[in-house]
Amino acid sequence: MRSDYDYIVVGAGSAGCVLAARLSEDPHVQVALIEAGGVDSAADVQMPIAFPRLFGTSADWSYMTDPEPGLQARQIALPAGRLIGGSSSLNAMVYIRGNRADFDGWVEEGAPGWSHAELLPYFRKSECNDVRGGPLHGKEGPLAVSDSRSNHPLVARFIDAAVQAGYPRNENFNGEQQEGFGWFQLNQRGGRRCSAAAAYLHPASGRVNLHILRESVVRRVLLQQHAAHGVELLSHGSTSRLYAHREVIVCSGAYGTPHLLMLSGIGNAVDLEPYGIRPIHELPVGENLQNHCRAYIGYRSDEPSLIHAGSPADIALYHDQGRGPLTSNLGEGGGFLRSRAELAAPDLQFMMVPALVGDGESGIASLDGYSFGPCVLKPTSRGRVSLRSAHPDDKPRIVHNFLTTADDRESMVEGVRVAMHIAAQPALKAGRPTAYRVPASDRKQAILAFIQRYAQSACHPVGTCAIGRVVDPQLKVLGIDGLRIVDASVMPSIVRGNTNATVIAIAEKAAALIGSNTERGS
C-alpha cells in the first residue's frame, strides 16, 4: 500500500463514492478512499425488502441518542451504514430531492452558489430516470431512479384514502409541485438496490489510480500549521499514516464527520479540553444538528401485508423479473402537505408501510396490517454531536432535541391527526382495520402523549458542519488549508424530504468545484 496520494477521501458513503469516482476520472491523480466497514455484496444489501436485517449488524454504526428530552428521555436508535455505499446501502431507497425553497433558503442562510437553480444541474447529472425526463430530470447519470416494482395493494388503498380525505394526487414529488400523495420513486435498477456504490464506485473500482481501503478506521486528520496533510488510520490491527498532496476530504456523515474533526483538534475548545485534546482551531463543529422525527400509527387488517413476502413464487419473480414484494422498500408511497395554509411549502411528509411497524427502527410485527404517519420536515429544534471520550472507538454523544419546540410539536400533532383522518376513509375502511397502535383520541394531549411514546428518527441527520459555520461555500473548512467536507453535515438546514439524493448532488457539485480549482492551479 502506498502512503501518499493526491486526494484522501474519508468515508465510502454516498458522497465518498461519488467523489472517489469523479476525482479518479483524471488518470493523473491518485485517490485513496477509506471506509471503516466492509464490502456491500451481501444479499440483504441487494434485495430491497431485506434492508432492516442490516440494522444492528457489523454493517451499521448502530448509533444511539442520549436520552431525548422531548421524547420521555428515551434513547433513539440511529442506523447508519458502515460498509461500502454507507447509508445508501441500507436505507429505504426513496428518491426525494427536497423542495426548491430549501436550496434557495440556503443562500439566504449564507451559502451563495447553492440555490435550486445552481444545484439542479447536479441532480440531473447524477440521475438516470427510467420514466421521467424533461428539464427537471436526468436520463444519463449513474444513479438509477425508477418506479416501484412492488406496488403493494395496501399502499394503493392508502393513496386513494388520502385523495378521499381531500388531498391531491401527485405523480412526481420531484417535479414542479411537491404537495400531494402518491408512489415514491426509488433508487433501484431492475428491482435491485442502486446504492451510490453500485452507481458510482463499482464501475470505477478497476482504475489503477483509485485505491479503496476497507475495514480501515481514520482516527484523526493530521494537521500542521492549520493545514491538513494526511490522516492516521487503524487498519487490520496496524496503525499507519497516509499523506495527501492536495486535499483530505471528509465524507463521514453528520455524526461521523464532526466526531473526527473534534478528535483532530477542530471544534469548540470547551468541548475538547476536558478530554485532553489540544484545540488547534475553534469552530462550532457538531452544533446545528437537525433530523426528521417521525411517528407512525398502525392498524391490523384482513388484507395480506408484506409479512408474507418470501414465498417460492416471490423469490422466482424477484430473480427472474426483478419484480414483486421482495423489491419493496417498505415505504412505497406517501405524501407531502402543509399543516397550516399560511405556510409557503410543506412541513410534513407521510410514508406508508404495508406492514405493522413495531418499536425501534427494525421491528416489524408478525401480524397483517399497515403503518403510516408523518415526519416534521423543517424542525426548529436543534441538536448536537459531541465527544464521549478522546478514544476514537467510543461513539459520540448525540442529542437531537426532537420535538422540544412548540412549532415542532404542533406540526407533528397535526400530522398525526391528518393520518387518523386518512385512516378513516372508505378506501382503508374496506379492509376492516382494527387499531393496533393509535392515539387514545384525537385530542391534542392524547396525540402528543402517543408521539412522545412512539416517535423515532427518520434517519436524515444534517447540519453539524454547515456552510457558513464550519465550511465555506466551496466546502473548505474555515481556517484550515487542504481540508474539505462533503456530506450531509454541510447542509445549512435540512431539506424537505429524504436526504440521500441531495447528498449525491452535493458531492457531484463538490467534485466539479475541486476539478475547477485544480485546473486553475489553486
N, C-alpha and C positions, 0 to 999 in steps of 0.2 A: 504494500500500500504506500503510495506516495504521501508526502507530508505537506506539500504546498499546492495551492490551486488559485485560480483567479477569483472564483466565487465559491463560498461555502454557504449552502442553504441548510438551515437547521429546521427539520421537520418535513416529512413527506406526506403531509395532509393535502387538502385541496390546493392551497396556494403554493406549497412547496413543489407539488407535482407539476403545476403549470410553469413555475419559474425554471425548474430543472430542465424541462423540455424546451422551453423557449430560449433560454440562455445557451443551451448546448447546441442550438441550431447553428451557432457560429463555431466552425471547427477549430478556430484559433484560440478558443478559451477552454480552460479546464474547469469543470464544475463538479463539486462534491455535494451530494445530497445525503444528509444524515438523518436516520429515522430510529427512534428508540424501540419501536416494535418490529414485528417480523413481516412475513410475506402475506399477501391478500388472496391466496389461492384456495382457501377453504370453501367448501360447498355452501356454508352458511353465509359467506360473503356474496357469492354469486347469485344464489337463489333469493329473490326479493323478500318472500314471506318469512325467511328464516332469521332476519337480522336481530330480533330480540334475543336470540340464543347466544349472541356475541357479548351481551351485556354481562359484566362481572367476570369475564374471562381475561386471558392474557392480551386479548385484542382491545381491551378497554382500559383507559386510565382509571376508571372507577372513582372519580372524584366524588366527594360529598360536601354539602354545605356544612358550615357550623350551624347551630340552632338558628332558624329563621324567625325573627321576632314577629313578623306578620302572619305566620302560619303555625301558631301554637307552639313555637320553639321546636318544631320538627326539623330533623336533618333530611335534606332532599338529595336523592341520587342524581348525579350529573354524568351520564355516559359521555365518553369522548374517545374517538378512535386512537388506538395505539398500535398501528400497523400501517403498511404501505397504503396510501389513499386516505389515511386519517379518518375523520368522521364521515367522509363521503363513502367509506367502505362499510359503515354500519348505520347510516341514517335512513330515513324513510323515503329518500329519493324524490321528494316533492320539488318541482322546479318552479319557484316563485322568485321574481326579481325584486319585489317591493313596489312601492308607489313612486312615481316621478317626483312627488313632493318631498320624498325622503332625501333624494340627492340634491335637489335644489335647496333644501334645508341645510345640507352640509355646507354649502357655500356660505350661507348666512351665518353658520356657526364657525367660520374661519377656515374653510377648506376650498380655496379657489382652485378651479380646474376639475372639480368633482361633481358638477351639475349632471342632471339627467342627460342633457344633450351631449355632454362630453364623455359620459360613461357608456351611453348606448352603443357606440361602435364596438366596444369591447364585449358587451353582452352578445352582440351579433357575431363578432369574430369567434367567440367560444362555441356558439350554438350550432348544432346540426339537427334542426327540427324536421321530423319526417312528415309533418302535417301542415304546418303553418309557414308562410313566407311573408313577403312584403317588407316595408321599411322598418318594421319593429322586430323582425326575426331573422336569424341566420340559418342558412341551409348547408353550409360547407365547413363548419367548425368541427373540432374534435369531440365535443360533448354531445352525446345523443340525448335528444328530448323527444318523447313520444307519448301518445295517449296510453291509458291503462289497457292492459290485455287481460284484466280480471273482470272489471265491471260487475261487481257483486250486486245482486238484485236489491239487497238491503240499502246499499248506497244510493241506488236509483230511487228507491222509495223516499229516502231522506231528502234528496234534491227536490223531488216532487212536493214533499211536505213543506219545504222552505218556500217554494213558489206559492203553495196554497196559503201559507202564512202571510203572504203579501210581499215577498222579496223577489227581485228579478232573477231570471236565469242568466248565467254568464258562461259563454263558451270559451272564453280566453282571458284568464286572470292576468296575463302579461300583455294584454292588448291596450286599447285606448281607455278602457274602463275596468277598474278593479272590483267594484262592488257587485254583489250578486252571489249566486250559488251554482255549483256545477262540479264537473270532474276535474281533478288536478292532472296536469301533465307531469311526467316523471322522467328522471334520468335513467332510462333503460334503453337497451338496444336488443331487439329480438326477444324481449321478455326477461332479459338478464340485467343485473345492475350495471350501470355505466358510471363508475366512480371516476374521480379525477385521475386515479392511477390507470384505469382502463382507457380513458380518453387520451391522456397526455403522456404519462410516464412509460407505460409498457411499449408503445410504439417507438419511443426514443431510447429504450434501455440498451440497445445494441451499439450505441455510439461510443467510440473509443475515448471521447473526451468527457463522458458522463460517468461518474463513479458513485455508485449507490452503496452506502454503508448502512446495513440493517443491524438491529439489536445493539445500537450504539447510542449512549445517552450523553448529550452535551451537558457538562457540569457547570461551565461558566464560559463567558466570552472573554478573550484575552485583550486587555486594554493597556495602552501605553500612551501617556501624554494626550489623553482624551481622543484616542484613535483606536479603533478595533483592528487587530491584526491576525486574529485567529480564534480558535476555540480549544478548550480542554475537554476530552471526552473519555468515557469509560466504555470499552468495547470488549466483550467476551473476557472480562476479568482483568483487562490491562488498561492502564491509563496512558493516554498519549496526547500529543498536541498536533493540530493541523493549522496551517497558516494560509491566509488569504491575501493575495497581492492587490485585489481590488476592493472586495466587499465581503462582509459577513451579513447574511440576510436571514433574519429570524422569522420563522413561519410556524410557531408552536401554538398558536391559538390564544384566545382571550384569557385562558388560565395559565397556560404554559409559558407564553412569552413574557408576561410581567414577572413570573416566578424566576425565569432565567436571568432577566435583567437585574432583578434585586440581588440574586446570588452573585452577580458580577460586579456589584457596587453601584448600580444605577437605580436611583429611587429616592425616596424621602429619607434623609439621614436619621430621623427619629424612629423610622421603621427598621433600619439596617443596624444601627449601632448596638441595640440590645442583644443582637445575635453575634456580635464580634465581627461584623462585616464592615470594612473600611469604606465609607462613602466616597465614591470617585466623582459622581456627577448627580446633582439634585434635579429630579424630575418627578412629577406626580404619577409615577408608574403604579398600576394596579387600581387606581381610582376610576370613577365613572363607569363602573361595571353595570351593564344593562342586559336583560334577558326577558324572554317571553314567559309569563306564567300562565298555565292552562288548567282548566277544571272540566272534567267530563261527567255528564250524567249517564246512567246506564239503565237499560230495560231488557228483561228476558223476553223472548219471542218464540212463537211456534215455528218460525221460519228458520231453515238451516243457516248457521253462521260459518265463519272461517275455521272454527274449531274442527270441522270435518275435513279440511283440506289435507291431502296426502294419500288419497286412495290410489290404487294402481292406475285407474283411468286418469287421475290428475297428474300423476308422475309421467305417464306416457304423453299426455297433452303438453306438459312442460318441456320434456326433452325433444319431442318430435316437432312441435309447432311454436314453442315459446309462448304459450297461452295458458289461460286457466287460473285457478285460485292460487297456485304456487307462485305466480307472478305478482300477486297482490303485495302492495307496500303497506298494507293495513289501513293507512289513512288515504283512501282512494278519492274521496271527494270532500267538499266543504264550501266555504264561502267567506266573504268579507262584507262588513257593514259598519255603519256609524251608529253608536249608541245614542247620539244626540244629533238632531237635524242640523244644528249650527256648526258642526264640525266640517272642516274642509275636505277631509279624507277619512277612510275607515280607521276605527280604533279597535276593532275586534276581528279576529279570524276564527273560523269554525273548522273543525276537522271531524270527519265521521269515520269510525272504525266498525266494520261489520263483525264485531266480537265484543265480549264484555271485558273491559279493561279493569284489572284489579289494582291493588296497591303497588306503588313504585312504577318504574318505567317498563319493566318487562313482564309484569303479571297479567296473564290472560286467564279468566275464569273458565272452567270446563263445563259451561252451560251455554246454550244457544241464546244469543241476544246481540245487542249493539250498544255502542257508546258514542257520544259526541258532545262537543262543548266548545267554549270559547277560550281564546287566549287574548291578553291585553297587548295590543300591537305597539303602542307608544307609551311605555311606562314612564311615569315621572319619578318613580323610586330609583335610587342609585345604590349600588353595592360596592364591594371592594375585594380585591385579591391581595393578600399579604403573606408574609413569611410565617411558617410554623417553627422553623429552626433554620440553622445555617447549613444543614445537611441536604444535599441535592435530592436524596431519595425520599425525603419527607415531603409529602404533598402540601401545597399551600393552604392557608386558611381562605375560605370563600364564603362570603355572605352577600346575598343579592338584595336583601331587604324587600323581598317580594311583598307587594300589597301594603306597604307601610305608609302610603299617601292616600288621602281621601279620594283623589281623582282615580287612582288605580282601583280602589275598592268599588267605587261607583260604576266604573266601566265593567268590571268583572261581574258584579251583581246583576247589572242589566243584561250582560251576555248570557248568564245562566237563566235568567228569566226568559230571554228570547229562545233559548234551547228548549225550555219547558213548553213554550208556546208551539214550537215546531213539532215537538213530540206529540202534541195533542191533535195534530192534523189528520185527516182521513187516510192519507197515504201510509202513515205509520200505524195508525189505529187498526188497519186491516189485518195486521199480523198478530192481533190480540196480545199486545205487550202487557207485562206486569212490571212494576217498579222493582229495580234491583239496587240502584244507588241514585237516589234523588233527594233534593231538599225536602224537609218536612212540610213546607208550604211555599207559596210564592211571596211571602213577606220578606222584607229586606233582611231582618235579623236571622231568619231561618236559612236564607240563601247564603248569607255571609258566614254563618257557622259551618255550613256544608263546605264552602270554599276553603275556609281555614283548615278544615279537617282533611280534605282530599286533594287540594291543588298540588301540582307538580311543575317541574321545569319543562319547558318545551325544547330545551337544549339548543338555544340560539344565543350564546353569550358573545358580547361585543364590547368595545369601547375602552378597554383598560390601558391602551397606549395610543390614544386618539390623536388624529390630525389636529394640529394647533395646540396640543397639550404636551405630547411626548414626541411626536414626529412632525416634520414639516409637510407641505403638500406633495413633495417628492418622496415621501415616506422615509426620509432620512431622520435618524434620531437626533433631536436638537442638541447641539453642542458636542456631538461625538462623530468624528470622521470615520468613514468606512463601515458604518453600521446602519442597516435599514431594516424596517419591519414591514412584512407583507402578510397580513391575515386579518381575521375579523376584529382584532383588537384595535385596528386603526380607525374603525368607523366612529365618527364623532357622536352619532346617535343611531339607534337600532332602526332597521328598515321594517316596513310593514309586510311581514311575511317571512318565510323560511330563508335562511341566510346563506346557504351554500352557493347559489347562483351568483350572488353579489360578491362573495369571496373570490370566486373564479374570475369574475370580471375585474376586480381589484388587482388580482395577480397578472392578468393579461395587460392591464394598463401599466403596472409596475415594470413588467418585462420591457414594454415599449419605452418607458422612461429611462430604464437602465441602458438599453441599447442606444437611445438618443444621446445620453450623457457620454457613453463610450465613444460614439462617433465624433463627438465634439472634443474628446480628449479630456473631459472633466473627471 
